[in-house]
């Protein structure tokens, strides 16, 4: 057991002029203790500027570079050549940089195009569990470092919200992986499903939380329920005070926490005032992290590496799940209204199945249609 | 974590003249692939890049 070097104040840092401009004064002052890079967002670029590579290497050499995948579509029912290519790219990058950990998101992508779509929920079944465990094992084989999974903001029902933490725990168990607890995602769920923090947080395996995300989001009106506003995880605004309060409450509950990451979209950082606010958010986050350092004494007791050899074999697939995901994607992307989407779902193979479409909250189905059609545009 | 001054200087120049965001139109050396209309070369860029936010 070694002494844990402490929780690191981290920013999500990609090759984006607005993010880098906002973060530059923090980098210049030496305040950014680690960076999280969404490595698969640059697969499109034939050439990465050498200064950006040098920035990544500077953190990599201190074991303070963490990789955050976006496009793997972990819980798609069918194994695709894009996923295989993603793994090959990851393996190559892992030989170039020393990632301290690699993470991905829960869910599957709507959309036929691998790079257009939104991540959505899947039912918690033995089939989705097998697929998720298989994919996480493949990610570990490619990167050879701790692997983790982020909680999803979007859910269709309160039951899904309550069971999310337990299912994430089962998914990462074979690779002895960890969780990213995205507190803005949690905030979305607290608001959208009217559940208390105290009730929800205890349903997560907090000893597996190695990373916390904080970010901003936006409110969306519901046509179905005009008095209700839906909270969405759009990463395009400053961090709400409520999320900072969640951070202060949650850090002491996570004995294996190593990274607290401020995420914000570049398109929300185009004005000087938004960049100043970003830096203020970072300093606020940093203060909470430093406060926890002085009050918490922690030893590393979980390296989050597999404790036994991982099973190898053909990629796990499920034709029925794949077919249902295609049907759901098509319905969400093309239905002209919530009511049309509901009728189409009830006439699809998702009806009467583990998807439990009959109990989906109307305002969340309405939101799912909105999300899917936004990304399809 | 302290970064070397030379690196900070290079980043500053880079974000001024080189960097582009996912949604900006001018991208540095994007890969191209066949498959556009009538086999034309199309630029493959991550439109609506969800890396930037998950909707």
HADDOCK unambig.tbl for C-alpha pairs under 7 A between the chains (distance, minus, plus):
assign (segid A and resid 15 and name CA) (segid B and resid 19 and name CA) 6.43 0.50 0.50
assign (segid A and resid 15 and name CA) (segid B and resid 20 and name CA) 6.89 0.50 0.50
assign (segid A and resid 15 and name CA) (segid B and resid 21 and name CA) 6.58 0.50 0.50
assign (segid A and resid 16 and name CA) (segid B and resid 19 and name CA) 5.92 0.50 0.50
assign (segid A and resid 16 and name CA) (segid B and resid 20 and name CA) 5.32 0.50 0.50
assign (segid A and resid 16 and name CA) (segid B and resid 21 and name CA) 4.15 0.50 0.50
assign (segid A and resid 16 and name CA) (segid B and resid 22 and name CA) 6.99 0.50 0.50
assign (segid A and resid 17 and name CA) (segid B and resid 15 and name CA) 5.11 0.50 0.50
assign (segid A and resid 17 and name CA) (segid B and resid 19 and name CA) 5.12 0.50 0.50
assign (segid A and resid 17 and name CA) (segid B and resid 20 and name CA) 5.61 0.50 0.50
assign (segid A and resid 17 and name CA) (segid B and resid 21 and name CA) 6.04 0.50 0.50
assign (segid A and resid 20 and name CA) (segid B and resid 15 and name CA) 6.83 0.50 0.50
assign (segid A and resid 21 and name CA) (segid B and resid 15 and name CA) 6.77 0.50 0.50
assign (segid A and resid 28 and name CA) (segid B and resid 8 and name CA) 6.66 0.50 0.50
assign (segid A and resid 30 and name CA) (segid B and resid 1 and name CA) 4.71 0.50 0.50
assign (segid A and resid 30 and name CA) (segid B and resid 2 and name CA) 4.30 0.50 0.50
assign (segid A and resid 30 and name CA) (segid B and resid 3 and name CA) 6.54 0.50 0.50
assign (segid A and resid 31 and name CA) (segid B and resid 1 and name CA) 6.05 0.50 0.50
assign (segid A and resid 32 and name CA) (segid B and resid 1 and name CA) 5.90 0.50 0.50
assign (segid A and resid 33 and name CA) (segid B and resid 1 and name CA) 4.87 0.50 0.50
assign (segid A and resid 38 and name CA) (segid B and resid 51 and name CA) 6.67 0.50 0.50
assign (segid A and resid 41 and name CA) (segid B and resid 51 and name CA) 6.37 0.50 0.50
assign (segid A and resid 44 and name CA) (segid B and resid 30 and name CA) 5.95 0.50 0.50
assign (segid A and resid 44 and name CA) (segid B and resid 31 and name CA) 5.82 0.50 0.50
assign (segid A and resid 44 and name CA) (segid B and resid 44 and name CA) 6.49 0.50 0.50
assign (segid A and resid 44 and name CA) (segid B and resid 45 and name CA) 5.97 0.50 0.50
assign (segid A and resid 45 and name CA) (segid B and resid 28 and name CA) 6.78 0.50 0.50
assign (segid A and resid 45 and name CA) (segid B and resid 29 and name CA) 6.15 0.50 0.50
assign (segid A and resid 45 and name CA) (segid B and resid 30 and name CA) 4.76 0.50 0.50
assign (segid A and resid 45 and name CA) (segid B and resid 31 and name CA) 5.96 0.50 0.50
assign (segid A and resid 46 and name CA) (segid B and resid 29 and name CA) 5.51 0.50 0.50
assign (segid A and resid 46 and name CA) (segid B and resid 30 and name CA) 5.42 0.50 0.50
assign (segid A and resid 46 and name CA) (segid B and resid 31 and name CA) 5.33 0.50 0.50
assign (segid A and resid 47 and name CA) (segid B and resid 28 and name CA) 6.94 0.50 0.50
assign (segid A and resid 47 and name CA) (segid B and resid 29 and name CA) 6.03 0.50 0.50
assign (segid A and resid 51 and name CA) (segid B and resid 7 and name CA) 6.80 0.50 0.50
assign (segid A and resid 51 and name CA) (segid B and resid 10 and name CA) 5.86 0.50 0.50
assign (segid A and resid 51 and name CA) (segid B and resid 11 and name CA) 5.87 0.50 0.50
assign (segid A and resid 70 and name CA) (segid B and resid 51 and name CA) 5.70 0.50 0.50
assign (segid A and resid 115 and name CA) (segid B and resid 46 and name CA) 5.84 0.50 0.50
assign (segid A and resid 116 and name CA) (segid B and resid 47 and name CA) 6.85 0.50 0.50
assign (segid A and resid 116 and name CA) (segid B and resid 48 and name CA) 6.64 0.50 0.50
assign (segid A and resid 118 and name CA) (segid B and resid 54 and name CA) 6.73 0.50 0.50
assign (segid A and resid 232 and name CA) (segid B and resid 55 and name CA) 6.44 0.50 0.50
assign (segid A and resid 233 and name CA) (segid B and resid 54 and name CA) 6.13 0.50 0.50
assign (segid A and resid 233 and name CA) (segid B and resid 55 and name CA) 5.64 0.50 0.50
assign (segid A and resid 234 and name CA) (segid B and resid 53 and name CA) 5.11 0.50 0.50
assign (segid A and resid 234 and name CA) (segid B and resid 54 and name CA) 5.79 0.50 0.50
assign (segid A and resid 234 and name CA) (segid B and resid 55 and name CA) 4.67 0.50 0.50
assign (segid A and resid 235 and name CA) (segid B and resid 53 and name CA) 5.11 0.50 0.50
assign (segid A and resid 265 and name CA) (segid B and resid 52 and name CA) 5.01 0.50 0.50
assign (segid A and resid 265 and name CA) (segid B and resid 53 and name CA) 6.31 0.50 0.50
assign (segid A and resid 266 and name CA) (segid B and resid 21 and name CA) 6.93 0.50 0.50
assign (segid A and resid 371 and name CA) (segid B and resid 55 and name CA) 6.20 0.50 0.50
assign (segid A and resid 375 and name CA) (segid B and resid 48 and name CA) 6.33 0.50 0.50
